[in-house]
Amino acid sequence: MRKFVTVLIALLALAPLVLADGAADYGKFCASCHGATGQGTPGVFPPLAEWAGHFAQNDEGRAYLVHVIVFGLQGQISAQGKAYNGFMPPFAQLSNDQVAAILNYLLSEWNKDLLPKDFRPLTADEVAQLRAKALTPADVFKARQALVQSLGIK
């Protein structure tokens, strides 16, 4: 039991480091378009705060979040009832760990109220599996359209 408690304490101590890496990478790769606090840029880049968590409701949504970062997104979308017509470039150069850390950061920091009760953080292994499916930004757009409809979000 003592060993279990020691391991648990060590894991809890490392949790902020994962978030810190996600925060740093978000600041480096995402904030210039989506804003320092995930608020987005009106008409061009959608908010991530209080929005991206809608997509964490099921496996298809988790895949979409990974695919947007890795493969990009092209096409007019709506978020929180507003239209956006920017282009999300692919960030395929990011490691699986970086993609997972960025998503876990923005979901845990700005989307807590939208996450399902059984939410589990994304892992590098999950990102690696999802990255294996080669998509274009237009493919990601089509997947988003279907996902938005199935989840009933606008």
C-alpha positions as CSV (number, residue, x, y, z in Angstrom):
1,M,0.0,0.0,0.0
2,R,2.8,2.4,0.8
3,K,4.4,1.8,-2.6
4,F,1.0,2.6,-4.3
5,V,0.8,5.9,-2.3
6,T,4.3,6.8,-3.3
7,V,3.7,6.1,-6.9
8,L,0.4,8.1,-6.8
9,I,2.1,11.1,-5.2
10,A,4.8,11.0,-7.9
11,L,2.2,10.9,-10.6
12,L,0.3,13.8,-9.1
13,A,3.5,15.8,-8.8
14,L,4.2,15.2,-12.5
15,A,0.6,16.2,-13.7
16,P,1.4,20.0,-13.6
17,L,4.5,19.4,-15.8
18,V,2.3,17.8,-18.5
19,L,-0.1,20.8,-18.3
20,A,2.9,23.2,-18.3
21,D,4.3,21.6,-21.5
22,G,0.8,21.9,-23.0
23,A,0.5,25.5,-22.0
24,A,4.0,26.3,-23.4
25,D,3.3,24.6,-26.7
26,Y,-0.2,26.2,-26.9
27,G,1.5,29.6,-26.5
28,K,4.1,28.8,-29.1
29,F,1.9,27.2,-31.8
30,C,-1.7,28.2,-31.2
31,A,-2.1,31.4,-29.3
32,S,-1.2,33.7,-32.2
33,C,-4.5,32.7,-33.9
34,H,-6.7,31.4,-31.2
35,G,-5.6,33.9,-28.5
36,A,-3.7,33.5,-25.2
37,T,-6.9,32.4,-23.4
38,G,-8.5,30.5,-26.3
39,Q,-10.9,33.3,-27.1
40,G,-10.3,33.1,-30.9
41,T,-10.2,35.9,-33.5
42,P,-13.6,37.1,-34.7
43,G,-14.5,35.9,-38.1
44,V,-11.3,34.1,-38.7
45,F,-10.2,31.7,-36.0
46,P,-12.8,30.1,-33.7
47,P,-12.6,30.1,-29.9
48,L,-11.3,27.0,-28.2
49,A,-12.3,28.1,-24.7
50,E,-15.7,26.9,-23.7
51,W,-16.1,25.3,-27.1
52,A,-13.5,22.5,-27.9
53,G,-14.9,20.4,-25.0
54,H,-18.0,19.7,-27.1
55,F,-15.8,17.5,-29.3
56,A,-14.5,15.5,-26.3
57,Q,-17.8,13.7,-25.9
58,N,-17.0,10.6,-27.9
59,D,-14.2,8.8,-29.8
60,E,-15.0,10.5,-33.1
61,G,-14.8,13.9,-31.4
62,R,-11.4,13.1,-29.8
63,A,-10.2,12.0,-33.3
64,Y,-11.4,15.2,-34.8
65,L,-9.5,17.3,-32.2
66,V,-6.3,15.4,-33.0
67,H,-6.9,15.6,-36.7
68,V,-7.4,19.3,-36.7
69,I,-4.0,19.8,-35.2
70,V,-2.1,17.2,-37.2
71,F,-3.8,17.7,-40.6
72,G,-5.3,21.2,-40.4
73,L,-8.8,22.4,-41.4
74,Q,-10.2,24.2,-44.4
75,G,-13.7,25.4,-44.9
76,Q,-16.2,27.8,-43.3
77,I,-17.3,26.7,-39.9
78,S,-19.4,28.0,-37.1
79,A,-18.6,28.1,-33.4
80,Q,-20.8,29.5,-30.6
81,G,-23.2,30.6,-33.3
82,K,-20.7,32.7,-35.2
83,A,-19.1,32.1,-38.6
84,Y,-15.3,31.6,-39.1
85,N,-13.5,31.3,-42.4
86,G,-9.9,31.0,-41.6
87,F,-7.5,28.2,-42.5
88,M,-6.0,26.0,-39.9
89,P,-2.6,24.9,-41.1
90,P,-1.4,21.3,-40.3
91,F,1.0,21.0,-37.4
92,A,2.3,17.5,-38.4
93,Q,5.7,18.4,-37.1
94,L,4.4,18.3,-33.5
95,S,5.2,15.1,-31.6
96,N,2.4,12.9,-30.4
97,D,3.3,14.0,-26.8
98,Q,3.0,17.7,-27.8
99,V,-0.4,17.2,-29.5
100,A,-1.8,15.3,-26.5
101,A,-0.4,17.9,-24.1
102,I,-1.9,20.8,-26.0
103,L,-5.3,19.2,-26.2
104,N,-5.2,18.2,-22.5
105,Y,-4.2,21.7,-21.5
106,L,-7.0,23.5,-23.5
107,L,-9.6,20.9,-22.5
108,S,-8.7,20.9,-18.8
109,E,-8.1,24.7,-18.4
110,W,-10.9,26.2,-20.5
111,N,-13.5,23.4,-21.1
112,K,-13.9,21.7,-17.8
113,D,-17.7,22.2,-17.7
114,L,-18.1,20.7,-21.2
115,L,-16.2,17.5,-20.5
116,P,-18.0,14.2,-19.9
117,K,-17.8,12.8,-16.4
118,D,-15.8,9.8,-17.7
119,F,-13.3,12.0,-19.6
120,R,-9.8,10.6,-19.9
121,P,-6.9,12.7,-21.0
122,L,-5.5,12.1,-24.5
123,T,-2.3,10.0,-24.6
124,A,0.6,10.1,-27.0
125,D,-0.3,6.5,-28.1
126,E,-3.9,7.6,-28.9
127,V,-2.5,10.5,-31.0
128,A,-0.1,8.1,-32.8
129,Q,-3.0,5.8,-33.8
130,L,-5.1,8.7,-35.0
131,R,-2.2,10.3,-36.9
132,A,-1.8,7.1,-38.9
133,K,-4.9,7.9,-41.0
134,A,-3.7,10.4,-43.6
135,L,-6.2,13.2,-44.1
136,T,-6.4,16.6,-45.9
137,P,-7.7,19.8,-44.3
138,A,-10.8,19.3,-46.5
139,D,-11.3,15.8,-45.1
140,V,-11.1,17.1,-41.6
141,F,-13.7,19.8,-42.5
142,K,-16.1,17.0,-43.8
143,A,-15.6,15.0,-40.6
144,R,-16.3,18.1,-38.5
145,Q,-19.6,18.8,-40.4
146,A,-20.8,15.2,-39.7
147,L,-19.7,15.4,-36.0
148,V,-21.3,18.8,-35.4
149,Q,-24.6,17.4,-36.7
150,S,-24.3,14.1,-34.7
151,L,-23.5,16.0,-31.5
152,G,-26.1,18.6,-32.1
153,I,-23.8,21.6,-31.6
154,K,-23.7,24.9,-33.5
